[in-house]
Amino acid sequence: MDTLTQHSTQAKKRNVAIFIHNGVEILDFAGPSEVFASTEGFAVYTVSLTKEPVISQGFIKIIPTYSLTDCPKPDIVVLPGGKTGPFIENKPLIDWIKHTATQAEVMLSVCTGAGLLAKAGLLDGKQATTFHSYIESLQRATPNAKILANTRFVDNGQIITTAGVSAGIDGALHVVAKLKGQAIAHQTARYMEYDKWKPEEGLIVNPSNKGAVENK
């Protein structure tokens, strides 16, 4: 590899698409957004069904950068929760999730955003977690998955789910650690003054051991 090509490869940033929708939980998308935007090597943008403004929790208006139809190809997709119910049955959205999952490195859900992964069939045969009051509902919706309580995040490889609200920060830091190393992730956590992050509170599924779960 010549020097110019090597420099170009090193300089390439991973695209991080943060899906937002009406009723999205503020910290669900703001937490991971802060993590990726504060870490070198990621290009972060919002995407929604359209480019029309969306309202988060009734009082914050956000104008999406892209719609599903013109969104750049994402390497990482973040699916926050909040009032997710109306969007689980949105066929264009679920089709977009299925399509992006065929090429993305990471599909990360936060809180009830796990319901979108479930609807797309991406939790089947996997272990996952979600917001504590949504665990039973998600288990009923995806009987072929095992939904775990009291777990900050579950890493199945490409598919990573987190518990509710602030746990999205933990999941995003885990993705940074996974892709760029623990030292970089700790550097980001220090910058954010986020003392809560305890990697051992998450679970990593070992794909070489038929779905056995290991402590990180």
Secondary structure, DSSP 8 states (H G I E B T S, - for coil): --HHHHHHHHH--EEEEEE--TTB-HHHHHHHHHHHHTSTTEEEEEEESSSS-EEETTTEEE--SEETTT----SEEEE--BS-HHHHT-HHHHHHHHHHHTT-SEEEE-GGGHHHHHHTT-STTSEEE--GGGHHHHHHH-TTSEEESS-SEEE-SSEEEE-STTHHHHHHHHHHHHHH-HHHHHHHHHHHT-TT--GGGSEEEEGGGTTEEEE-
